[in-house]
Amino acid sequence: AVFVVAALEEIAWRGLVQRSLEDIVGPVRAVAIASVLFALAHAPTLWLLGDPNAGLNPLVVMAGLGCSIVWGALVVRTRRLVPSIVAHALFSWAIVEFPIWRL
């Protein structure tokens, strides 16, 4: 399931959004814009993973922004989606398999 979700997100965000933006604003700005949009798409997790005592949880949104920049740069550099799909899937798998909140 992690691989399928990662593949679908990479196809949508890097394959469609980022590549469409590259034609308009260039590769660097395309990565930046697509990454911000990717992070904003994960904004509902602020509330879903929030704690009644601690408040909103921005970690997924911040991780989404940072990882999206890396994955977007990987696509620009390699001109292929497969490396970003694998990186995204491994990151997501690690978060599910080794969640920091179990510590």
C-alpha positions as CSV (number, residue, x, y, z in Angstrom):
1,A,0.0,0.0,0.0
2,V,2.9,2.4,0.8
3,F,4.4,1.9,-2.6
4,V,1.1,2.4,-4.4
5,V,0.4,5.6,-2.5
6,A,3.9,6.9,-3.1
7,A,3.8,6.0,-6.8
8,L,0.4,7.8,-7.2
9,E,1.6,10.9,-5.3
10,E,4.8,11.1,-7.3
11,I,3.0,10.7,-10.6
12,A,0.6,13.4,-9.7
13,W,2.9,15.9,-8.0
14,R,6.2,15.4,-9.8
15,G,5.0,13.9,-13.0
16,L,2.0,16.2,-13.7
17,V,2.2,19.3,-11.5
18,Q,6.0,19.9,-11.4
19,R,6.6,19.1,-15.1
20,S,3.7,21.3,-16.2
21,L,5.1,24.2,-14.1
22,E,8.6,23.6,-15.5
23,D,7.4,24.8,-18.9
24,I,6.1,28.0,-17.4
25,V,8.5,29.0,-14.6
26,G,11.6,26.8,-15.1
27,P,12.8,23.8,-13.1
28,V,13.9,25.5,-9.8
29,R,10.7,27.5,-9.3
30,A,8.6,24.4,-10.4
31,V,10.2,22.4,-7.7
32,A,9.5,25.1,-5.1
33,I,5.9,25.7,-6.2
34,A,5.0,22.0,-6.5
35,S,6.7,21.4,-3.1
36,V,4.6,24.1,-1.4
37,L,1.5,22.7,-2.9
38,F,2.4,19.2,-1.9
39,A,2.9,20.4,1.7
40,L,-0.4,22.3,1.7
41,A,-2.2,19.1,0.4
42,H,-0.9,17.5,3.7
43,A,-2.3,20.3,5.8
44,P,-5.3,18.3,7.2
45,T,-2.8,16.2,9.1
46,L,-2.2,19.2,11.3
47,W,-5.5,18.4,12.9
48,L,-5.6,14.7,12.3
49,L,-2.4,14.1,14.2
50,G,-2.9,17.0,16.6
51,D,-3.0,16.5,20.3
52,P,-5.6,18.0,22.6
53,N,-2.9,19.1,25.1
54,A,0.0,19.9,22.7
55,G,-2.0,21.4,19.9
56,L,-1.6,21.1,16.1
57,N,1.1,18.8,14.7
58,P,3.1,20.5,11.9
59,L,5.6,17.6,11.4
60,V,3.9,15.9,8.4
61,V,3.5,19.2,6.6
62,M,7.1,20.3,7.3
63,A,8.4,16.8,6.3
64,G,6.2,17.0,3.2
65,L,7.8,20.3,2.2
66,G,11.4,19.1,2.8
67,C,11.0,15.7,1.2
68,S,9.1,17.2,-1.7
69,I,12.0,19.5,-2.5
70,V,14.4,16.6,-2.4
71,W,12.1,14.4,-4.5
72,G,11.5,17.2,-7.0
73,A,15.2,17.9,-7.4
74,L,15.7,14.2,-7.9
75,V,13.2,14.2,-10.8
76,V,14.9,17.4,-12.3
77,R,18.3,15.8,-12.1
78,T,17.4,12.3,-13.4
79,R,14.5,13.2,-15.6
80,R,12.8,10.1,-14.3
81,L,10.1,9.4,-11.7
82,V,11.3,6.0,-10.5
83,P,14.0,7.3,-8.2
84,S,11.5,9.7,-6.5
85,I,8.9,7.0,-6.2
86,V,11.4,4.6,-4.5
87,A,12.6,7.4,-2.2
88,H,9.1,8.4,-1.3
89,A,8.0,4.8,-0.7
90,L,11.0,4.1,1.5
91,F,10.4,7.3,3.5
92,S,6.7,6.5,4.0
93,W,7.5,2.8,4.9
94,A,10.1,4.0,7.5
95,I,7.5,6.4,9.1
96,V,4.9,3.6,9.3
97,E,7.4,0.9,10.4
98,F,9.4,3.0,12.9
99,P,7.1,5.7,14.1
100,I,8.8,8.1,16.5
101,W,5.7,8.4,18.7
102,R,6.3,4.8,20.0
103,L,9.5,5.9,21.7
